[in-house]
Amino acid sequence: MTTQSSTINKAGDVALSTPGSPLALPIAVNRQKFQWVYVVSLVGMHVLAGAAILPWLFTWSGLIALLVGIFFFGQGINFCYHRLLTHRSLVVPKWLERFWVLIALCCMEDTPCKWVTAHRHHHKHSDEQEDPHSPLVNFFWSHFQWLTLHNLDTQTTAAYQRYCRDILADPFYMAMEKKLWISPLIYLVHALLFFAAGFAGGYLAEGTLLEGLRVGLSLLVWGVILRTVLVWHITWSVNSVTHLFGSRLYDTEDNSRNNWLVGLFAAGEGWHNNHHYDQASASNQHRWWQFDLTWYHICVLKRLGLAKKVIAPRHIRHAQNAARRQGA
């Protein structure tokens, strides 16, 4: 395994640590084969999100929907796709798992199988050439460009069988791979529900169709489209920013970093060096001041009896094992 420089300065500072030369694109990437569905989606959603600058579309309800939605729908990615499905850091009832999968699909970050495949491959080859989105290629490659080109290591049936056999064993997830219209349909339905709720609220408040249309479009633009784009950038920042900028608590064989700003917006995912050190853990909070909203969500579920087999951080597991040995 190729290791990157892991020197930490005394201030825990933010300097970029890179090998002697930048990484080349993964060998499995086909530079001539664009993922046109992704390209059109990325460009189209960013253009539509620009409608948020129109004063007529601003409402306080739209702004609230945006702010709440970033964290609520973001949990579909951070909690469900990442800690629950990819790393199996806990177990929840199937109905709850599937609820959060539906929420994740409202983030337009692809099916569970495709997301998990890319992420498990990333952990296997983190910051090596085979890594699908290392910023040691370049920042924009890791942030979003990797989505636009076909990668044989992560976007083939063989890759899904290699990395996602446990996911595809569930007919619920297999159906999403066989019927590719399911995921966009769920996103469309949730967008229409936001518009309908806004339209009804605006019409009932003011009694005019024009106000209903204005509030409905506000919730659609702010609460769905802009929120989706911002959640994308938050997720992508975990791939890009937290492999470049931040401090390192652990000397891992990659360039992972703890970045408090990404940690705040990504509900704990920004403590990325902690995560790469202990990938199985349901918590990225290894210090009391490292805010991990996703971990607090898991703690609530555990208290309610809805989360089982929750894997604690490695240092806590070691302490618990030592206590058991002393008590034996």
Legacy VTK file of the C-alpha trace (Angstrom):
# vtk DataFile Version 3.0
C-alpha trace
ASCII
DATASET POLYDATA
POINTS 328 float
0.000 0.000 0.000
1.276 3.440 -0.894
1.377 5.618 2.194
1.109 9.365 2.279
3.015 11.716 4.548
1.318 11.804 7.938
3.421 14.373 9.762
1.410 16.518 12.170
2.813 19.855 13.219
2.578 20.896 16.843
-0.339 23.215 16.209
-2.348 20.445 14.566
-2.260 22.728 11.560
-3.851 22.562 8.190
-1.077 22.135 5.646
-1.632 19.881 2.654
0.329 16.659 2.975
1.017 15.076 -0.400
3.374 12.474 -1.783
6.268 13.431 -4.017
4.063 13.707 -7.067
0.282 13.931 -7.473
-1.731 10.826 -8.188
-2.806 9.961 -11.699
-6.429 9.225 -12.462
-7.479 5.698 -11.493
-6.516 3.249 -14.234
-10.100 1.981 -14.372
-11.437 5.420 -15.351
-12.403 5.784 -19.011
-11.658 9.378 -20.005
-13.776 9.050 -23.146
-16.877 7.597 -21.484
-18.912 10.277 -19.773
-21.673 9.489 -17.321
-24.143 11.711 -19.130
-26.971 11.169 -16.658
-24.724 12.538 -13.919
-23.360 15.371 -16.061
-26.826 16.590 -17.060
-28.117 16.208 -13.498
-25.212 18.126 -11.975
-25.396 20.993 -14.448
-29.188 21.122 -14.516
-29.644 21.159 -10.752
-27.060 23.900 -10.277
-28.771 26.025 -12.930
-32.195 25.495 -11.347
-30.808 26.263 -7.884
-29.830 29.664 -9.233
-33.527 30.573 -9.196
-33.127 31.077 -5.445
-31.634 34.511 -6.161
-35.037 35.738 -7.407
-36.632 37.880 -4.663
-40.124 36.701 -5.657
-39.219 33.138 -4.685
-37.908 33.978 -1.229
-40.133 33.003 1.700
-39.280 32.295 5.305
-40.903 28.882 4.956
-38.573 28.131 2.039
-35.528 29.181 4.061
-36.612 27.060 7.031
-37.215 24.090 4.719
-33.688 24.548 3.368
-31.959 24.740 6.748
-33.903 21.886 8.342
-33.689 19.823 5.173
-29.906 20.032 4.954
-29.606 18.168 8.236
-32.723 15.965 8.014
-32.215 14.712 4.463
-28.460 14.738 5.019
-29.003 12.037 7.626
-30.164 9.809 4.809
-26.581 9.941 3.552
-24.558 10.315 6.759
-26.547 7.967 8.965
-28.112 5.536 6.496
-25.910 5.193 3.425
-22.654 5.684 5.324
-22.714 4.372 8.878
-25.640 1.963 8.620
-25.254 0.400 5.164
-21.616 0.926 4.175
-19.904 0.223 7.497
-22.620 -1.767 9.291
-21.864 0.167 12.478
-25.301 -0.590 13.891
-28.486 -2.489 13.154
-31.976 -0.988 13.032
-35.381 -2.502 12.196
-35.938 -3.014 8.472
-38.834 -0.554 8.351
-36.603 2.171 9.823
-33.698 1.315 7.527
-35.953 1.559 4.493
-37.463 4.829 5.676
-33.997 6.375 5.802
-33.111 4.884 2.420
-36.105 6.725 0.952
-34.872 9.919 2.616
-31.398 9.316 1.137
-32.897 8.898 -2.331
-34.343 12.394 -1.899
-30.721 13.627 -1.890
-30.203 12.396 -5.458
-26.919 10.647 -4.607
-27.771 7.422 -6.444
-28.951 4.047 -5.184
-27.657 2.470 -1.962
-25.709 -0.174 -3.895
-23.876 2.316 -6.101
-23.090 4.660 -3.199
-21.853 1.848 -0.958
-19.731 0.321 -3.734
-17.859 3.575 -4.358
-17.321 4.195 -0.664
-16.112 0.704 0.207
-13.709 0.848 -2.737
-12.501 4.236 -1.474
-11.680 2.777 1.938
-9.840 -0.149 0.384
-7.607 2.164 -1.661
-7.776 5.472 0.181
-5.499 8.074 -1.424
-3.933 5.493 -3.713
-4.344 5.637 -7.476
-7.279 3.220 -7.324
-9.180 5.549 -4.973
-12.195 6.733 -7.014
-12.055 10.276 -5.623
-8.744 11.190 -4.023
-7.965 14.936 -3.970
-4.327 13.986 -4.495
-5.335 13.828 -8.173
-6.759 17.332 -7.836
-9.370 19.059 -5.710
-12.126 19.250 -8.299
-11.631 15.630 -9.296
-12.386 14.527 -5.742
-15.163 17.060 -5.272
-17.349 16.191 -8.266
-15.487 15.371 -11.500
-15.066 11.717 -10.538
-18.825 11.340 -10.918
-18.727 12.354 -14.579
-16.472 9.597 -15.966
-17.104 5.864 -16.041
-15.028 3.813 -13.584
-14.803 0.055 -14.106
-13.822 -0.446 -10.460
-17.052 1.014 -9.078
-19.678 1.182 -11.833
-20.079 -2.337 -13.162
-22.142 -5.340 -12.169
-18.940 -7.118 -11.141
-18.059 -4.231 -8.814
-21.516 -4.288 -7.239
-21.244 -8.033 -6.661
-17.787 -7.596 -5.161
-18.572 -4.761 -2.768
-22.331 -4.950 -2.282
-23.275 -8.591 -2.095
-24.840 -8.006 1.333
-26.899 -5.080 0.012
-28.095 -6.864 -3.121
-29.169 -9.897 -1.090
-32.140 -7.764 -0.019
-34.862 -7.694 -2.734
-35.686 -4.113 -1.711
-32.265 -2.938 -2.879
-32.022 -5.287 -5.831
-35.250 -3.828 -7.205
-33.634 -0.391 -7.373
-30.835 -1.781 -9.549
-33.179 -3.690 -11.847
-35.738 -0.882 -12.172
-33.700 2.264 -12.584
-36.801 4.475 -12.673
-37.533 3.878 -8.974
-34.923 6.292 -7.591
-35.780 9.298 -9.821
-39.480 8.654 -9.253
-39.034 8.866 -5.478
-37.123 12.127 -5.885
-39.815 13.549 -8.176
-42.635 12.565 -5.821
-40.940 14.183 -2.832
-40.353 17.364 -4.879
-44.028 17.482 -5.860
-45.044 17.010 -2.221
-42.964 20.039 -1.233
-44.562 22.105 -3.994
-48.058 20.928 -3.047
-47.507 21.719 0.638
-46.246 25.188 -0.209
-49.065 25.836 -2.661
-51.687 24.784 -0.117
-50.083 26.857 2.630
-49.785 29.968 0.486
-53.320 29.673 -0.847
-54.841 29.147 2.592
-52.846 32.043 4.067
-53.616 34.647 1.384
-56.541 33.180 -0.544
-54.974 33.692 -3.988
-53.649 31.211 -6.527
-50.686 33.490 -7.226
-49.566 33.365 -3.593
-50.063 29.622 -3.586
-47.870 29.367 -6.676
-45.220 31.642 -5.146
-44.932 29.710 -1.882
-45.115 26.378 -3.695
-42.264 27.345 -6.012
-40.332 28.754 -3.050
-40.472 25.428 -1.236
-39.562 23.625 -4.449
-36.551 25.841 -5.204
-35.289 26.425 -1.657
-36.492 23.296 0.137
-35.739 20.774 -2.613
-33.456 21.959 -5.423
-31.096 24.276 -3.523
-31.086 21.907 -0.561
-30.137 19.002 -2.832
-27.241 20.962 -4.339
-25.951 22.059 -0.928
-26.164 18.513 0.456
-24.171 17.395 -2.581
-21.426 19.888 -1.831
-21.405 18.941 1.841
-21.036 15.255 0.935
-18.399 16.037 -1.673
-16.466 18.133 0.850
-15.929 14.998 2.918
-14.187 13.482 -0.121
-12.184 16.583 -1.015
-11.696 18.998 1.891
-11.203 16.398 4.631
-8.456 14.669 2.668
-6.583 17.959 2.328
-7.238 20.400 5.145
-7.381 19.882 8.889
-5.599 18.196 11.774
-4.710 14.558 12.314
-5.369 12.793 15.583
-4.194 9.439 14.205
-1.313 8.438 11.943
-3.345 6.639 9.274
-1.960 5.427 5.939
-3.908 8.029 3.986
-4.329 11.785 3.954
-7.538 11.921 6.000
-8.051 15.012 8.163
-10.332 16.238 10.914
-12.033 19.418 9.716
-14.364 21.116 12.207
-16.262 23.123 9.585
-17.108 20.064 7.497
-17.844 18.269 10.760
-20.453 20.896 11.573
-22.232 20.958 8.213
-21.874 17.223 7.539
-23.252 16.250 10.960
-20.005 14.700 12.206
-18.599 13.325 8.955
-15.869 15.966 8.947
-13.974 14.172 11.738
-12.626 12.125 8.888
-9.236 11.153 10.258
-11.054 9.627 13.233
-13.282 7.734 10.812
-10.428 6.365 8.714
-8.666 5.250 11.887
-11.780 3.419 13.107
-14.094 2.787 10.163
-16.356 0.356 11.986
-17.316 2.822 14.719
-20.787 4.365 14.732
-19.234 7.512 16.224
-16.649 9.896 14.802
-16.512 11.815 18.078
-13.230 10.828 19.718
-12.940 14.019 21.787
-15.725 15.639 23.809
-15.674 18.795 21.679
-15.952 16.989 18.333
-19.612 17.594 17.510
-21.134 14.538 15.802
-24.847 15.038 15.213
-25.162 11.680 13.468
-23.802 9.950 16.574
-26.351 11.764 18.745
-29.066 10.558 16.366
-27.803 6.997 16.840
-27.756 7.446 20.635
-31.416 8.509 20.580
-32.326 5.453 18.511
-30.395 3.238 20.923
-32.200 4.759 23.911
-35.526 4.082 22.174
-34.546 0.475 21.530
-34.383 1.056 17.761
-30.615 0.638 17.338
-28.801 -2.580 18.230
-25.209 -3.791 17.928
-23.955 -0.208 17.975
-20.166 -0.234 17.576
-18.466 2.233 19.918
-15.149 3.957 19.080
-12.065 1.758 19.315
-10.663 3.420 22.442
-13.955 2.788 24.254
-14.064 -0.812 23.025
-10.517 -1.359 24.301
-11.409 0.107 27.703
-14.501 -2.093 27.921
-12.515 -5.199 27.002
-9.861 -4.352 29.605
-12.548 -3.929 32.262
-14.037 -7.313 31.356
-10.638 -8.992 31.621
-10.046 -7.453 35.039
-13.460 -8.572 36.208
-13.008 -12.116 34.934
LINES 1 329
328 0 1 2 3 4 5 6 7 8 9 10 11 12 13 14 15 16 17 18 19 20 21 22 23 24 25 26 27 28 29 30 31 32 33 34 35 36 37 38 39 40 41 42 43 44 45 46 47 48 49 50 51 52 53 54 55 56 57 58 59 60 61 62 63 64 65 66 67 68 69 70 71 72 73 74 75 76 77 78 79 80 81 82 83 84 85 86 87 88 89 90 91 92 93 94 95 96 97 98 99 100 101 102 103 104 105 106 107 108 109 110 111 112 113 114 115 116 117 118 119 120 121 122 123 124 125 126 127 128 129 130 131 132 133 134 135 136 137 138 139 140 141 142 143 144 145 146 147 148 149 150 151 152 153 154 155 156 157 158 159 160 161 162 163 164 165 166 167 168 169 170 171 172 173 174 175 176 177 178 179 180 181 182 183 184 185 186 187 188 189 190 191 192 193 194 195 196 197 198 199 200 201 202 203 204 205 206 207 208 209 210 211 212 213 214 215 216 217 218 219 220 221 222 223 224 225 226 227 228 229 230 231 232 233 234 235 236 237 238 239 240 241 242 243 244 245 246 247 248 249 250 251 252 253 254 255 256 257 258 259 260 261 262 263 264 265 266 267 268 269 270 271 272 273 274 275 276 277 278 279 280 281 282 283 284 285 286 287 288 289 290 291 292 293 294 295 296 297 298 299 300 301 302 303 304 305 306 307 308 309 310 311 312 313 314 315 316 317 318 319 320 321 322 323 324 325 326 327
